[in-house]
Amino acid sequence: MSDLIIPKQILDGMIAHARELAPYECCGILAGNNGIVSRQYRIKNIVATEGAQNLSSFDPAKAAHLERLSPAERAEIAFVMDMGDFSAAKKDMRNNGLDLQVVYHSHPHDPARPSVTDIKIATDYEEIWPKINLPAPAYLLISLMNPVPEVKNYWIKAGQVSPAPFAVR
């Protein structure tokens, strides 16, 4: 697979999204055609407002840990996309002939690499993407740890993480 191309305007939009939501994690998706991203969809992070007890992606220890945290604390360490927002984005992609290319989220206090939870969720979703007629996306992370945000993109397949290079144009 060739490198993904992300326009600078969309990259800047993701960084702005991450900064606006900090200290919470932001999340969203990028769509386009032939490896060229043409649209960013901001998706609401519902972990900040809802309990973790019904979130099947979390193992019991993680869920118990999340339940002890305030909504604000939960949002700093995890995200779950609002399905209404996601469905609207999926419909817009279909109506515009776009393909899902990237799922992105921010790490306000951590490096731009997938956490154990990120890897588990991505692995769980490997079997879901085809069922909802979407290709498996790359996973892009935006770290706000340092004054200059760090942005990295990955493939996560069968629990294995590998770099997914991208170019900014």
C-alpha positions as YAML, in Angstrom:
chain: A
units: angstrom
residues:
- id: 1
  name: MET
  ca: [0.00, 0.00, 0.00]
- id: 2
  name: SER
  ca: [1.33, 3.41, -0.94]
- id: 3
  name: ASP
  ca: [1.69, 6.21, 1.56]
- id: 4
  name: LEU
  ca: [-1.42, 8.07, 2.60]
- id: 5
  name: ILE
  ca: [-1.60, 11.73, 1.63]
- id: 6
  name: ILE
  ca: [-3.18, 14.10, 4.16]
- id: 7
  name: PRO
  ca: [-3.67, 17.73, 3.09]
- id: 8
  name: LYS
  ca: [-2.07, 20.21, 5.51]
- id: 9
  name: GLN
  ca: [-5.47, 21.86, 6.09]
- id: 10
  name: ILE
  ca: [-6.93, 18.53, 7.32]
- id: 11
  name: LEU
  ca: [-3.87, 17.78, 9.48]
- id: 12
  name: ASP
  ca: [-4.19, 21.26, 11.01]
- id: 13
  name: GLY
  ca: [-7.92, 20.58, 11.56]
- id: 14
  name: MET
  ca: [-7.15, 17.38, 13.51]
- id: 15
  name: ILE
  ca: [-4.55, 19.16, 15.66]
- id: 16
  name: ALA
  ca: [-7.06, 21.97, 16.32]
- id: 17
  name: HIS
  ca: [-9.68, 19.35, 17.28]
- id: 18
  name: ALA
  ca: [-7.21, 17.73, 19.71]
- id: 19
  name: ARG
  ca: [-6.34, 21.10, 21.29]
- id: 20
  name: GLU
  ca: [-10.00, 22.14, 21.61]
- id: 21
  name: LEU
  ca: [-10.93, 18.97, 23.49]
- id: 22
  name: ALA
  ca: [-7.82, 18.72, 25.71]
- id: 23
  name: PRO
  ca: [-7.55, 17.43, 28.38]
- id: 24
  name: TYR
  ca: [-10.13, 15.05, 26.84]
- id: 25
  name: GLU
  ca: [-9.27, 12.78, 23.91]
- id: 26
  name: CYS
  ca: [-10.77, 13.81, 20.60]
- id: 27
  name: CYS
  ca: [-11.72, 11.27, 17.94]
- id: 28
  name: GLY
  ca: [-12.76, 11.26, 14.33]
- id: 29
  name: ILE
  ca: [-12.31, 9.73, 10.93]
- id: 30
  name: LEU
  ca: [-10.69, 10.70, 7.65]
- id: 31
  name: ALA
  ca: [-12.08, 9.71, 4.27]
- id: 32
  name: GLY
  ca: [-11.01, 10.06, 0.67]
- id: 33
  name: ASN
  ca: [-10.07, 8.09, -2.41]
- id: 34
  name: ASN
  ca: [-6.95, 6.34, -3.66]
- id: 35
  name: GLY
  ca: [-4.96, 7.11, -0.52]
- id: 36
  name: ILE
  ca: [-5.68, 10.83, -0.67]
- id: 37
  name: VAL
  ca: [-7.67, 12.18, 2.28]
- id: 38
  name: SER
  ca: [-10.26, 14.76, 1.31]
- id: 39
  name: ARG
  ca: [-12.58, 14.96, 4.34]
- id: 40
  name: GLN
  ca: [-12.32, 15.04, 8.13]
- id: 41
  name: TYR
  ca: [-15.26, 14.03, 10.33]
- id: 42
  name: ARG
  ca: [-15.17, 15.02, 13.98]
- id: 43
  name: ILE
  ca: [-16.91, 12.38, 16.10]
- id: 44
  name: LYS
  ca: [-18.11, 13.00, 19.67]
- id: 45
  name: ASN
  ca: [-16.21, 11.05, 22.37]
- id: 46
  name: ILE
  ca: [-18.93, 9.52, 24.58]
- id: 47
  name: VAL
  ca: [-16.63, 8.05, 27.25]
- id: 48
  name: ALA
  ca: [-16.52, 11.47, 28.87]
- id: 49
  name: THR
  ca: [-20.25, 11.38, 29.52]
- id: 50
  name: GLU
  ca: [-21.23, 7.71, 29.81]
- id: 51
  name: GLY
  ca: [-20.17, 4.95, 32.15]
- id: 52
  name: ALA
  ca: [-17.81, 2.24, 31.02]
- id: 53
  name: GLN
  ca: [-19.81, -0.72, 32.35]
- id: 54
  name: ASN
  ca: [-21.50, -1.32, 28.98]
- id: 55
  name: LEU
  ca: [-18.40, -0.87, 26.84]
- id: 56
  name: SER
  ca: [-17.51, -4.38, 25.71]
- id: 57
  name: SER
  ca: [-14.12, -3.28, 24.36]
- id: 58
  name: PHE
  ca: [-12.75, -2.91, 27.88]
- id: 59
  name: ASP
  ca: [-11.56, -5.83, 29.94]
- id: 60
  name: PRO
  ca: [-13.12, -6.06, 33.46]
- id: 61
  name: ALA
  ca: [-10.10, -4.57, 35.23]
- id: 62
  name: LYS
  ca: [-10.06, -1.58, 32.86]
- id: 63
  name: ALA
  ca: [-13.84, -1.13, 33.19]
- id: 64
  name: ALA
  ca: [-13.61, -1.26, 36.98]
- id: 65
  name: HIS
  ca: [-10.80, 1.29, 36.87]
- id: 66
  name: LEU
  ca: [-12.79, 3.56, 34.55]
- id: 67
  name: GLU
  ca: [-15.87, 3.33, 36.78]
- id: 68
  name: ARG
  ca: [-13.85, 4.77, 39.69]
- id: 69
  name: LEU
  ca: [-12.88, 7.82, 37.63]
- id: 70
  name: SER
  ca: [-14.87, 10.96, 37.02]
- id: 71
  name: PRO
  ca: [-16.18, 11.52, 33.49]
- id: 72
  name: ALA
  ca: [-13.39, 14.04, 32.90]
- id: 73
  name: GLU
  ca: [-10.72, 11.57, 34.03]
- id: 74
  name: ARG
  ca: [-12.26, 8.80, 31.91]
- id: 75
  name: ALA
  ca: [-12.13, 10.96, 28.81]
- id: 76
  name: GLU
  ca: [-8.41, 11.55, 29.25]
- id: 77
  name: ILE
  ca: [-7.58, 7.87, 28.91]
- id: 78
  name: ALA
  ca: [-10.16, 6.46, 26.51]
- id: 79
  name: PHE
  ca: [-12.54, 7.26, 23.72]
- id: 80
  name: VAL
  ca: [-15.61, 5.64, 22.23]
- id: 81
  name: MET
  ca: [-17.17, 7.18, 19.14]
- id: 82
  name: ASP
  ca: [-20.74, 8.40, 19.24]
- id: 83
  name: MET
  ca: [-22.61, 6.04, 16.90]
- id: 84
  name: GLY
  ca: [-24.98, 8.78, 15.70]
- id: 85
  name: ASP
  ca: [-22.03, 10.90, 14.57]
- id: 86
  name: PHE
  ca: [-20.31, 7.84, 13.08]
- id: 87
  name: SER
  ca: [-23.44, 6.80, 11.15]
- id: 88
  name: ALA
  ca: [-23.87, 10.32, 9.78]
- id: 89
  name: ALA
  ca: [-20.22, 10.32, 8.64]
- id: 90
  name: LYS
  ca: [-20.61, 6.87, 7.06]
- id: 91
  name: LYS
  ca: [-23.72, 8.04, 5.16]
- id: 92
  name: ASP
  ca: [-21.92, 11.20, 3.98]
- id: 93
  name: MET
  ca: [-18.93, 9.12, 2.80]
- id: 94
  name: ARG
  ca: [-21.25, 6.78, 0.86]
- id: 95
  name: ASN
  ca: [-23.17, 9.70, -0.67]
- id: 96
  name: ASN
  ca: [-19.90, 11.31, -1.80]
- id: 97
  name: GLY
  ca: [-18.18, 8.13, -3.00]
- id: 98
  name: LEU
  ca: [-15.48, 8.35, -0.31]
- id: 99
  name: ASP
  ca: [-13.70, 5.50, 1.47]
- id: 100
  name: LEU
  ca: [-12.85, 5.33, 5.17]
- id: 101
  name: GLN
  ca: [-9.08, 5.74, 5.39]
- id: 102
  name: VAL
  ca: [-8.15, 6.65, 8.97]
- id: 103
  name: VAL
  ca: [-9.56, 6.60, 12.49]
- id: 104
  name: TYR
  ca: [-7.84, 9.30, 14.53]
- id: 105
  name: HIS
  ca: [-7.73, 10.25, 18.18]
- id: 106
  name: SER
  ca: [-5.60, 12.32, 20.49]
- id: 107
  name: HIS
  ca: [-3.40, 11.48, 23.46]
- id: 108
  name: PRO
  ca: [-3.34, 14.71, 25.49]
- id: 109
  name: HIS
  ca: [-0.65, 13.47, 27.90]
- id: 110
  name: ASP
  ca: [0.89, 10.45, 26.16]
- id: 111
  name: PRO
  ca: [3.05, 9.73, 23.11]
- id: 112
  name: ALA
  ca: [1.58, 9.33, 19.61]
- id: 113
  name: ARG
  ca: [1.53, 5.54, 19.75]
- id: 114
  name: PRO
  ca: [-1.33, 3.11, 20.35]
- id: 115
  name: SER
  ca: [-2.06, 2.23, 23.97]
- id: 116
  name: VAL
  ca: [-2.85, -1.35, 25.02]
- id: 117
  name: THR
  ca: [-6.54, -0.38, 24.96]
- id: 118
  name: ASP
  ca: [-6.20, 1.20, 21.48]
- id: 119
  name: ILE
  ca: [-4.65, -2.04, 20.17]
- id: 120
  name: LYS
  ca: [-7.37, -4.16, 21.79]
- id: 121
  name: ILE
  ca: [-10.18, -2.05, 20.34]
- id: 122
  name: ALA
  ca: [-8.59, -1.97, 16.86]
- id: 123
  name: THR
  ca: [-8.14, -5.75, 16.98]
- id: 124
  name: ASP
  ca: [-11.77, -6.24, 18.08]
- id: 125
  name: TYR
  ca: [-12.90, -4.05, 15.16]
- id: 126
  name: GLU
  ca: [-11.02, -6.06, 12.51]
- id: 127
  name: GLU
  ca: [-14.05, -8.33, 12.17]
- id: 128
  name: ILE
  ca: [-16.57, -5.47, 12.44]
- id: 129
  name: TRP
  ca: [-15.35, -3.25, 9.57]
- id: 130
  name: PRO
  ca: [-16.30, -5.71, 6.79]
- id: 131
  name: LYS
  ca: [-19.72, -6.28, 8.40]
- id: 132
  name: ILE
  ca: [-20.49, -2.55, 8.13]
- id: 133
  name: ASN
  ca: [-19.05, -2.40, 4.59]
- id: 134
  name: LEU
  ca: [-16.00, -0.34, 5.47]
- id: 135
  name: PRO
  ca: [-12.32, -1.09, 4.83]
- id: 136
  name: ALA
  ca: [-10.05, -1.52, 7.85]
- id: 137
  name: PRO
  ca: [-8.59, 1.94, 8.52]
- id: 138
  name: ALA
  ca: [-5.17, 3.08, 9.58]
- id: 139
  name: TYR
  ca: [-5.02, 4.56, 13.10]
- id: 140
  name: LEU
  ca: [-3.61, 8.06, 13.48]
- id: 141
  name: LEU
  ca: [-2.61, 9.47, 16.85]
- id: 142
  name: ILE
  ca: [-2.02, 13.08, 17.83]
- id: 143
  name: SER
  ca: [0.10, 13.62, 20.94]
- id: 144
  name: LEU
  ca: [-0.14, 16.96, 22.75]
- id: 145
  name: MET
  ca: [2.59, 16.05, 25.29]
- id: 146
  name: ASN
  ca: [5.01, 18.60, 23.85]
- id: 147
  name: PRO
  ca: [4.51, 22.17, 22.56]
- id: 148
  name: VAL
  ca: [4.72, 20.88, 18.97]
- id: 149
  name: PRO
  ca: [2.11, 18.14, 18.48]
- id: 150
  name: GLU
  ca: [3.39, 14.79, 17.28]
- id: 151
  name: VAL
  ca: [1.28, 12.96, 14.68]
- id: 152
  name: LYS
  ca: [1.89, 9.31, 13.78]
- id: 153
  name: ASN
  ca: [-0.10, 6.79, 11.78]
- id: 154
  name: TYR
  ca: [-0.25, 3.00, 12.27]
- id: 155
  name: TRP
  ca: [-1.69, -0.21, 10.95]
- id: 156
  name: ILE
  ca: [-3.04, -2.47, 13.70]
- id: 157
  name: LYS
  ca: [-3.68, -6.01, 12.52]
- id: 158
  name: ALA
  ca: [-4.13, -9.09, 14.75]
- id: 159
  name: GLY
  ca: [-2.80, -7.12, 17.71]
- id: 160
  name: GLN
  ca: [0.38, -6.15, 15.86]
- id: 161
  name: VAL
  ca: [1.27, -2.50, 15.34]
- id: 162
  name: SER
  ca: [3.29, -1.27, 12.35]
- id: 163
  name: PRO
  ca: [3.98, 2.23, 11.02]
- id: 164
  name: ALA
  ca: [1.64, 3.50, 8.28]
- id: 165
  name: PRO
  ca: [3.59, 6.28, 6.57]
- id: 166
  name: PHE
  ca: [1.80, 9.39, 5.38]
- id: 167
  name: ALA
  ca: [2.73, 12.57, 3.57]
- id: 168
  name: VAL
  ca: [1.36, 16.06, 4.20]
- id: 169
  name: ARG
  ca: [0.67, 18.10, 1.08]
...
